[in-house]
Amino acid sequence: MKFFSSLILAMVVLSAFAQRGANPADVAYVKEHYTKHEYQIPMRDGKKLFTSVYVPKDGSKKYPFMMDRTCYSVAPYGAEAYKPSLGPNPDFMKDGYIFVYQDVRGRWMSEGIYEEMTPELEVHKTNKDVDEGTDTYDTIDWLLKNVENNNGKVGVWGISYPGFYTTTALLSRHPALVAASPQAPIADLWRDDAWHNGAFFLAANFGFYPGFTNRQDDKPTQRRGARFDPNPGSEDGYDFFLKMGSMRNTNVKYFKDTIRLWNEMMDHPDYDQHWKDRNVLPHLHDIKTATLVTGGWYDAEDLYGAINTYKVLAAKNPNTPMYFAMGPWVHGGWARGAGDHLGDVDFGGETAPYYREKIEFAFFSHYLKGTPLDLPKVSTFQTGVNQWKTYNVWPPAGAKEKNLYFLPGGKLSFTAPVATKESFNEFVSDPNKPVPYYAKKTMDMERDYMTADQRFAAAMPEVLTYQTDVLTRDVTLAGNIWANLKVSTTGTDADWVVKVIDVYPDTASNNKFTAKDVKMAGYQQMVRSESMRGKYRTGFDKPSAFVLGKVSPVNFELQDVLHTFKKGHRIMVQVQSTWFPLIDRNTQQFQDIMKAKDTDFKKATHRVYTSKINPSFLKVRVL
């Protein structure tokens, strides 16, 4: 079954096979041109980190280092067992670098105890004060002194969790670290992968942690995590998770309290100190390393991480070269494949090869080898019209804030409501009959849900729909979107899901990627979406109950876009309260949902207000 397939691919696990596949020519090239060495590199506290180093056999010149620190294994192990390809893409391998792969502390063959998103320290008073920054510093220092024919320069890259380790490499502030590229980096685990404004991303995480937890002690191992198949023979995740019941049953029925990292999430549903310590963004100051942050507009895991890592780095380090690249990609999609479509949506040609050659390779080659560089600060792909755009800053300076209002009758308009009479739309939310996030049966978080047709949801009474008239000119949104809802409920808690959708005209034609059972005429392409657990509306660390029938503001960010709604299309917004099993179910009672019982789930009636007194709207940036 596919339970792990797209997630493991998306998280770039285990080896280069997961990133690019094994090209026979690349395999032969690696063995012919590189010699592999394996080391246990000592850290300042005495722990040793397992490190594989691939050195060019041509010793006539000096080479820079390219390093990838990972929690997903540097396999294959053994001096005679070679990776099938080296570096971020084959251009690096053929140009000549010293490639370094390291198992981070507490993972696979490295010593120590693993901490998920190791808290970074601002001050290191003794050799026992270690974090990923110090581990990177000690590794670089050792490599410079012990690997021959290096030119004294180091570059670091990584996707997803290795993207986080690339971000923390910046915190080493080692003078030899001259270039880094955090790609789809986790920045804040509570906000990136696990929790989205307090709503738990169930389908993405439930299957991940059993396989990820191949080791929970300080004993190095090459043993892989066991495959976890909770629903053998079935792809119906909606039915499976509904029958599983409340979140506490993940342990009662399956994990049996054996997975420490899972229990940490279950024990910390609020944005408490546990998660605040794991937010790397506050530490991104005084950085001297040129940095290229990369992400995908359709990254279902770490969209927040890429966008906010760049924004913080650019704001706090104005004198350091900071670059930003965003394309129409899923999690890590730029590292492999064509990037020419996602699901039914055609991007008008290959986008990933352009990034690999013109942005990624050019960036590292310049800073590590001194080649010329003509790279704009911001390179972003504009979906809808399928064009690359470049800017000096992000969001673009010309983007103006506007409000897109929900109006009575399911209308959506840039004109504010004028009627003084109270108006609203309401629906009954039954957590025992949640709205599915995807039209097809699946056990996994399908990567193309972020562009998938939403007509199935628009037809459901539990989904509110607002849309503009047919657009008479193109409308381009550039930058982040904020949902500003005025709501009430008969419960004491509720989730709010907002989806921004591009509605195609009835004359739209199918493209070569359109599935056989789909028509692009009238297609409702999701452009951006996000969830919010209502009890966190006044603060992620301060949950508060709704008061029966009282109108309350619920405001949350949907993240950035660069998308053109073309003339003849419509802009649609859908609002719902369940999104299953992408996010877990809210009991709709003010309580710790991770500890709730199966009997705690209750129906509630939710209202979204559309009046002048209580307006609901999206705050967008129009370019």
Disulfide bonds with the S-S distance in Angstrom:
none
